[in-house]
């Protein structure tokens, strides 16, 4: 297997601004208004949607576009306990690899097993079928430190 250098999504996106051949991706708004209100984002471009005390985690449209075609998803084990911003997995694309960071403290309750056979779901449908993990939420107050859709869009624009 070819060794791919891992980088954070944030550094991958930032570095793309320095590359005139591959311009940075443009933010893509979430089209489902009800869902966009519920999404919270990290500055590393992960999102979380909480429903019934369980958080569904994935990467943003902006991040998947910057990463390119995802060809492999390294996922954690169900039952793994994570602190906020712990590394829990990695995505590899044809051009880079990037770590994934937990937006909240909790325990992994489910992984998206479809990603093993079809990692491209992260690119095709990052806010629905391309989710990565589901986790318990031990510290709901951590949600207050995450960005809503409007704040995330502003954050992404500040990177340009």
C-alpha positions in Angstrom: 0.0 0.0 0.0 1.3 3.4 -0.9 2.1 5.5 2.2 0.0 8.7 2.2 1.0 11.7 4.4 -1.7 12.6 6.9 -2.7 16.2 7.5 -5.5 17.8 9.2 -8.4 19.0 7.1 -7.7 22.5 8.3 -4.1 22.4 7.0 -5.2 20.7 3.8 -7.7 23.5 3.2 -5.3 26.3 4.2 -2.5 24.9 2.0 -4.9 24.9 -1.0 -5.1 28.7 -0.8 -1.3 28.7 -1.5 -1.7 26.5 -4.6 -2.8 28.5 -7.7 -3.4 25.3 -9.7 -5.9 23.9 -7.2 -8.0 26.8 -5.9 -9.8 26.3 -2.5 -13.3 24.9 -2.5 -16.2 27.3 -2.1 -18.6 26.8 0.8 -21.7 24.8 -0.1 -24.7 25.7 2.0 -26.8 22.9 3.5 -30.0 22.8 1.5 -32.3 21.3 4.2 -33.1 24.3 6.4 -34.4 22.2 9.3 -31.2 20.1 9.3 -28.9 23.2 8.9 -30.3 24.7 12.1 -29.3 21.5 14.0 -25.8 21.1 12.7 -22.8 22.4 14.7 -19.3 22.6 13.3 -15.7 22.5 14.6 -12.9 24.7 13.2 -11.4 21.4 11.9 -14.5 21.0 9.6 -16.3 18.2 11.4 -20.0 18.6 12.0 -22.3 17.0 14.6 -26.1 16.8 14.7 -27.6 15.8 18.1 -30.9 13.9 18.3 -32.1 12.1 21.3 -28.8 12.4 23.2 -26.8 10.9 20.3 -24.6 12.9 18.1 -24.1 12.0 14.4 -20.7 13.1 13.2 -19.3 13.8 9.7 -17.2 16.2 7.7 -18.5 19.4 6.1 -19.1 19.8 2.4 -16.3 22.3 2.3 -13.9 19.7 3.8 -14.9 16.9 1.5 -14.4 19.1 -1.5 -11.0 20.1 -0.3 -10.0 16.5 0.4 -11.1 15.2 -3.0 -12.4 11.8 -3.8 -12.3 9.7 -0.6 -11.0 6.2 -1.2 -10.6 4.9 2.4 -12.2 5.6 5.8 -10.3 4.6 9.0 -13.0 4.3 11.6 -12.9 3.7 15.4 -14.3 0.8 17.3 -17.8 0.9 18.8 -17.4 1.5 22.5 -14.3 3.8 22.1 -14.5 6.7 24.5 -13.5 10.1 23.0 -12.7 13.4 24.6 -13.6 16.6 22.6 -11.0 17.0 19.8 -9.5 13.5 20.2 -8.4 12.0 16.9 -10.8 9.1 16.1 -10.0 8.1 12.6 -8.8 9.2 9.2 -10.0 9.7 5.6 -7.7 9.0 2.7 -8.3 10.5 -0.8 -6.5 10.3 -4.0 -4.5 13.4 -3.1 -4.2 13.4 0.7 -5.0 11.8 4.0 -6.6 13.6 7.0 -7.3 12.9 10.6 -10.8 13.1 12.0 -11.4 14.8 15.4 -14.3 14.3 17.8 -16.5 17.4 18.1 -17.7 16.3 21.6 -16.9 14.1 24.5 -18.7 10.7 24.5 -18.6 7.1 23.4 -18.8 5.8 19.9 -22.2 3.9 19.6 -22.2 3.2 15.9 -19.9 3.5 12.9 -21.1 3.9 9.3 -20.2 0.4 8.0 -21.3 1.4 4.5 -18.1 3.6 4.2 -16.0 0.4 4.2 -17.5 -0.6 0.8 -18.3 2.9 -0.4 -16.0 5.6 1.1 -17.2 7.9 -1.7 -20.4 8.5 0.3 -18.5 11.1 2.2 -18.2 13.0 -1.0 -21.6 12.3 -2.5 -23.8 12.9 0.6 -21.7 14.2 3.5 -24.6 15.4 5.6 -26.7 12.2 5.3 -25.5 8.9 4.0 -21.9 10.0 4.4 -22.0 10.3 8.2 -19.0 8.8 9.9 -19.8 7.9 13.6 -22.6 8.2 16.1 -21.7 8.9 19.7 -23.2 9.6 23.1 -23.0 13.2 24.4 -21.4 13.3 27.9 -21.0 17.1 28.1 -23.9 18.8 26.2 -22.4 22.2 27.2 -19.6 21.5 24.7 -22.1 22.2 21.9 -22.1 25.9 23.0 -18.4 26.1 21.9 -19.2 24.8 18.3 -20.3 27.0 15.4 -23.8 27.0 13.9 -24.1 27.0 10.1 -24.0 30.9 9.8 -20.8 31.1 12.0 -19.2 28.2 10.1 -19.9 29.9 6.7 -18.3 33.1 8.1 -15.3 31.1 9.3 -14.9 29.4 5.9 -15.0 32.8 4.2 -12.3 34.1 6.6 -10.0 31.4 5.2 -10.2 32.8 1.7 
